[in-house]
């Protein structure tokens, strides 16, 4: 069966959701929520974020956790890349403040370095590159689970009051993020089947919540006039800094996983899961952590999200081109992905002989 033609080149993965994000930003610029409408938007966003993290908790099964524990070296490596190497590079970029970045943009850049890794895009790119898909599933799931607890803690330690984070934010985080997440874990036995049957519909709910967070944050930024503080030169400088950040993480994950002795399939999973950041998890967290100051904070994450998709789309195909030259590692027991990627066409194992005539 022939697939429908793509609206964009294969190396430019602009999908409907990315276009919806752009449209939401434009809507907030033209028709920002102000006055009573802003209050309603804030309350609706708080409820949507709580529902989003309830779904995150309900989707993560104990089977995924047990399967991932069997590959603990790989997952510890991904977690170290996500929550140690990324923040270290973010802190190293502090010297760029006032030279190429404003303090607000740097706060957003550092917050970008603190959010967990992705799940769905890591799975998709690992699959295209003939990597260990099961490991990518578990690594992304573990990163999201750890990020619910670790990202707010790192934000409090590294951003402090200057980033809009205060001691009172811990209670807000517990009410809006942690409690719904734990409730989803507790109720998974009863709601897990419903979520599995209505995965597509709930996926739309996820994305709608994220669009609402973006609209509220950018509307507040328009009302406060924060966008007048950012010039096109600053935005281009931010893109350049993020390009260097992404390139550094791709090199560190690729070279580091090789030096640690991981086989090819595991190195692919580490590279794609350890070098990316989750827009879906980061935006709701930013709305809770920073509140009215989230406008410029989420901008670096949104730009980095699209950049990592474009770069990794090209990189995954290059990995796939040389994958048959190396013997793939035996994959771990597959977990239950929230949105499983299409598996690549099966190929004969390297070195296998054709059957005799």
N, C-alpha and C positions, 0 to 999 in steps of 0.2 A: 504494500500500500504506500503510495507516494505521500510524502509529508507536504503540508501547505508551505508555500513560499514565505520566507521571512521578510518582514518589512524593512529590516536593517541588515547590513553585512554581518556575517557570522563572527567577525572579530570585534563588532561593536554591539554588545548585548544590551541594547536599549529595549526594555520591554514595557508593557503597559503600566506597570507599577512605577517605574522610573518616570515615565511621562506624567503619571498622576501626581507624583511628588513635585515635579516642576510646575504643574498646573495649580497645585495647592499653594505653593509659594507665591505664584503670581496672583492668586485669589486673595491671599492675605495682604499682598502689597496694594491691591486695588480696593478691596473691601475688608479691611481688618475689623475684627470683633472689638467693639469698644463699649464702655458703660455697662449696662445690664447684660448685654449680649456677651461681653467678656466674662462676666461672672458665671453665666450659664455654660459657656464654653469651658471654663476652668473646672466646674463641677462635673460636667459630662466627661471631660478628659480624665479626671481622677477615677471615675467609675470605669471607664474604658480600660485604663491601665491596670486597675485591679482585676478586671475580667481577663485581660491578656495574660497576666501572670498566673491566674487560676488555671488557664488552659495550658500554660507551660508546665505547671506542676502535674496536671492530669495526664499529660502526654508522656512523661518520663516514667518508664516502667522499671521494675526491679530487675527484669531480665536484661535490660540494657546495662544496668550497673554491674551485674554479675559477669556479663560477657566482656565488659571493658576491663574488669579487674584482671583478667587473664593476660592482658596486654599492657600491664601497668607501666613499663618503661616508655612506651610510645606516648601514653597519656600524660605522664609526668613531664615528658619533653614538650608536648604541646602546651601544657599549663605553664611551664617555665617560660616559653616563648610569649605567651599571651599576657601573663601577669608579672613577669620579671624583666625580660628583654625589652618589650614594648614600653613599659613605664620608664626604664632606664634611658632609652632613647628620647622619650618625651621630656625627661628632666634635663638631658643634655641639650635640648633645643631651647632651654630657658634663655640662653645668651642671645637668641634671635629677637627677643622682645625689644621693641623700639627701633631695632635695626631694620627688620623686614616684617615683623608681626606686631599687632597691637596687643595689650594685655588681655583683652577679651578673646581675641583669636587664639592666643597661646593657651588660655584656659580651656578653650574648646579642643585644641590640639592635644593637650595633656589628658583631658577627659577621654578623647578618642583612644588613647593608649591604655586606658584602664578598663574598657568594656570587654565582655567575653567575645569568643570567636563565633563564627557563623556555623550553621548546621547544613542548610540546604545547598548553598553554593559550594561549600567544601565537598559535600557528597558528589555534586554534579561534576566539578572539575576533577576530582579524584577518579571518578568513573571514566571520564573521557581520557585521562592520562594512564589508564590501565593500572591504577593503584589499588590499595587496600581499602575498599569502600566501607566494609564493616568497621574498620578502625576509624575512618573519618566520621562515621555516624556516632560512635561512642565518644570520640574526642570532642566533637561539637556539643554533644549532650552534657558531658562532664564540665566543659567550659561554661556552658550556660548555667548549670547548677551551681558551680563554684562562684560564678560571677554575681549571682543574686546576693551572696554574702560578702564576697571579697571586693567587688567594685565600689560599693558605698564606703567600705573601710579604707580602701586606698584613696578614694576621693577625700575623705576626711583628713587623712594623714598628709597627702601631697598638695591638695588644693587649699584646705583650711577655710578660714573666713573669707579670704580673698577670692575664692571661687564660688561664693554664695552658699557654702556648706557650713553648718553650725551643729552644735551638739543636739539641738532640738530636731535636726533632720533625721536622727536615728529613729525617733518614734514615728515620724512620717514614713520613713522607709519601711519600718516593721508593719505599719498598718496598710500601706498601699502596695508593697511588693512581697514581703516575706510571708505575711499571714495568708494572702490569697494563694501564694505558691504552695504553702504547706497544706492549705485546705484542699487544693487540687490533688496533692499526693494522697491525702487521707481518703478523699472521695473517689479516687481513680477506680476503685473496685466497682463502683456503681455507674460512673459516668464514662469510663474508658470505652465501653462498647459503643455508646452514642457518638463519641468523638471520632472513633474509627469509621463509623458508618457515614458521618457527615463531615469528612475531612475537608472537602472542597469548600463547603459553606462556611466552616469555621476558619478556613484560610482567608476568605473574604473578610470575615470579622476581624482577624488579626491585622490585615492591611488597612482596613477602615480605621481601626484604633490608631495606627501609626500616622495615617494622614490627618487625623484629628489632632494628634500631638503636634505635628508640624504646623498646622494652621494656627493653633493656639499660641505656640512659641513665636512664630513669625508675626502674628498679629500684635502680640505684646511688644515685640521689637519695633514694629512700625509706630505704635502708640508712644513708645519711649524715645523714638528718634535715634535708635542705636545704629541703624543702617547708614545714617549720614556720617557716621564716624569711620566708615570703611570705604576706601577708594578702590578703584579697579586695580591699581598697582599692588595694593595690599592683598587683594584676592589672588592675583597672579603669583605673588610671592608665596601665599599659602599653598597654592597648587604645587609650586616648585618644592617646597618643604615636604609636602606629603608624598610627592613622587620619590624624593630621596629616602623618606621613611619606609615606603613600601619596598623600594629596591633593596635597602639594607636588610629588611626582615626576610625577603625572599632569598637573599644570598646567605644570611645566617642560618635559616632553617634548612636550606639545601645542603650547604657545606657542613653544618654542624651535625645533621642527621647522618651524613656519610661518614664523618669522623667517628661518630658513636657506633658505627658498625651495623646500622639498620639495613635490611635488604631494600631493593628498589621499590617494591610496592608500599612498604612502610614509609620510605623517604618521601614518596609522593603525598601520602596522607599528612605527614608532618609539615611539608612545605605549604600545602594549601590550607590546612586547618590552623597552622601556627602563624601565618602571615596575614590573616584577615580579621576584620572586626565586624560585629553584628549591628547593623542598623536597626533591626527589629527589637533587639534588647536594649540598645543604647539610647534610642529616642525616648521610650517611656521612663527609663532611669533618669535621664536628664530633666524631664519635666517634673519629677519628684524631687530630685536633688537641688535643682537650681530655681524652680518656680518661674517667677516673672523674668528672671535673667537668662532663661534658656535659649533666647533667640539666636545670639551669635555663638553660643556654646555648641549647638547642634550643627552649625554650618560645616565645620571641618569634617565631622563624621559623615554627613551627607555627601560631600565631595569625595572623601576617601572611599566610600561605598561604591560609587560608580567607577572610580579609578581602578579599584582592585578587581572589579568584574571585567573590565576591558583588558587589563594586563594579564590576568589569570586565564582568560579565554584563549589568548594567543599562546601563553606558556603551556597550558594543558595539552594543546595539539602538538607542540614540540616534544613534550614528554612522551606522548603516545607514539610519535614517529620512531623513537629509539627504544621503546618498551620491550619489543620482542627480542632485542639483543641481550636482555638480562633475564635471568630466571626469576619469576615473580615469587613473592613469599606466600606461604600458605595463609589464607585469610582467617581472621578470628570468626567465631560464630556470629552470624549476622544478627543485628538487633532490629528493633521495630522503628524505622524512620518515620518522622512526621510527614515527609513528602519525598518518598524515594525517587532517586534519579533513575533515568532510563539506563539500563546496563548497556555497555558497548557490545558490538557483535562479537560472538565467540570466535576465537582463533585457535588453531592447533598449537599445542605446547611446543616451545622452542626445542629443536633437536629431535622431534618425533619423526619417525619414518612413515612414509606413505605405505598403505597396505599393499601387500604383494598382489600382482595380477592373477 
